């Protein structure tokens, strides 16, 4: 008897520590259950919502940093805020720039554009989960110095069976096509019922956050999810 394959949308930002932390759980779930997570890459909320840092409570960022660090520690997941930050922005500095009250997003975003577009391409090659597990780990686990330089990303692509030369070329030649996919993902993301990441979408029902994966599994089992 052929087991029912259940598909779930996984809205993912390469700059989200919560998306990274969820990756480990999603990988384990994918191994255990007859499920396919379709990773829909979106840009970080700092880019998706204009003036985000001017609108949000100033306690948002400090709490996020503290909470992500302790959850990763609790789950024994290697974690450190990446250097460089995937988002290029100027931070408030009382000594050098007293007028800047909140982070200022740079118009030039080479890091997040590259790693998000590569992720979309990896999905087109049916390697999206492998991509986030390997490349996000490269960025977030704190073990790789200067993750953006040298052959770190190229080697990660090669290790999961992708051609880095071809993909680095395609994110340029297919830029418009890739951006349309990202824009469509962001539309579907909101239609699913939430604005944050990670969000898991199933049957038009959103499950926000890595701490809702157990609730998602409960719902999926109600809909026939089986172990492999």
N, C-alpha and C positions, 0 to 999 in steps of 0.2 A: 504493500500500500504506500502510495506517494504521500509524504507529509506536506501539509500546507505551509508554504513559505509566506511569512508575513513581512511586509515592507513598512519601514518607518522613516519619515523625514527627520534629518538631524541638522538643524541650522547651526552653523559653526563659524566662529570668528577666529582667525589665526592670532589675534591679539588678546583673546580672552583666556585668563588663567582657568576659569571654570570649564571652558570648552576643552582645554588641555587635560584637566583633571578627569573630566568625563570620558575622555578617550580610552583610558585604561579599563574603565568599567564596561564601556561599549564593546571593546575588543573581547573581553571575557564573556559577555553576554552573547556575542556573535559566534563564539566558539561553542558555547553550551547549547544554544537554542537555534531553531530553524527560522532565523530572522535575517533580514538584510536592511542595514541602515544606509539610506541614501543621503550622503552628506551634501548639504546645500550651503555652499560658502557664501557668506555675506561679509560686508565690510564692518569694521568695529563701529560701535554706537557713536564714538567720537567723530566719525566721518558721516555716518548716516543721519545724525540729528544735528543740524547746524546750531552752533552755540551751546552745545550740550553742557560744557563745564560752567557756563554762565547760568544755566537753568537749574543744575543739580545742587543739592545741599553739599557744602564743603566737606562734610564728614564722610561723603560717599567713598572717595578714593582711599583715605586712611583705613577705613573699615574693610574695604575690599582687599587691600594688601595684607592686613592682619588675618582676615578670615581665610583667604586662599592659602596662606602659608600654614596655618594650623590644620586646615582640613587635609592638605597634602601630607603634612607630618603624621596626622592620625591614620591616613590611608597608606602610609609608607610609600608615597609617590615622590620621586626626586623633583625638586622645584626650587626655582630662583627666578626673580623677575629678570627678564632678558636684557642684556647689553649687547648691541643697541636695542632700545625699545622699538618694536615693530612700527610704532607711530612716531613720526618726527614732530616734536612740538617743543615750544619754549615754556619752561616752568617758571612760576613766580619766584622772584629772588629779591628779598628786601634790600640786599646790599647793592646789587647792580641794576635792578629795574623795579623801582618802587611803584611805578604806575601799573604794572601788570598784576592783576588781581586773581586771575585764573589761567590755566594752561592755554597757550595759543597754538593752534594747529597750523603747521606749515603747509603751504600749497603743494610743495613737492613731497611725495610720499613713495620713495623707491622701494622700501622694504615691504610694506604691507601690500602694495600693488603686486609686487613680484610673487610673494608667497601665496597670496590669494588666487592669483591667476594660474599659477602652477597647480594649485589644488583643484581648480576647475578642470584643467587639462587632465590631471590624474584621474578625476572622476569619469571623464570621457573615455579613458583607457581602463575603466573598471578597477582602479587602484586607489579610490578615494580614502578608504579606511586605512590602508597601508600607508598612504601619504601622511595623513594626520598623525598616525601613531609614530612614524619615524621622523618626519620633519618637525612636527610640533615638539616632540621630545628633544630634538636637537636644539630647538630654540629655548625651551623652558626648563630643562632638567638641571641647568647650571653647570654642566660638565664640559661644554664646548665654548671656548673663548672665541669671541668674534665670530659668531655663528654665520654672519652675513658674508664673510670674506673667504677667500681660498676656494676649496672644493667641497666644503662641508655639505651644502645642499645638493650639489651634483652627485656626490658619493651616496647620499641618502636616496636620491632618485634611482641611481644605478643599482643600489642594493635591493630595491623592490621591483626590479625588472623594467624600469623605464629608461628611456634614452635622454639624458640631460641636454645634449647638444640640440636634439630635435625640439625638445620642449622649450628650451631657452629661446629658440628661434620662433616657435609658434606663439609664445606669449606676446611677440611683437607683430608677427604677420597676421595673427588671428585675434588681435586685441579687441576689435569691435565686437566680434562674435562672443568672446569671453565676457566682455562687459555686459552684453545683453543678458547672458545667463545669470550673472551676478545680480543685475537689476531685477530680473524676473524672480530670483530666489528671495530678494528682499521684499518684493510684493507678496509672494506666497507666505513668507515669514509672518507678515502682519495679518494676512488673511487667516492664518492658523490661529491667531488670537493672542500673540504676545510680541513684544519688541526687543526683549533681551536675548542673550545666548548663555548657555546652550538651550535651545528649545527642541523638543521632540514632538513631531506632529503625527497623529494617527487618527484617521476617520474624523478629520476636522476638529480634533481635540488637542489643545496644547499642554505639554508637560514641561514646565520651566525649571531648569537647573539640574545639576548632576545629582542633587539630593532628591529628585523626583523619579529617578530611574526605577526604584522599587514600585512606585505607584504605576508607572508605565508598564512594567512587567505584569502587575496584577491585572491591568486592563487588557493587555495582550493575551494573557491566559484565558480571560473570559471570552476572547475571540478565537480560541483554538491554538494558541502558541504551544508548541511541543519542543521537547529536547531533541537534539539531533540523534 
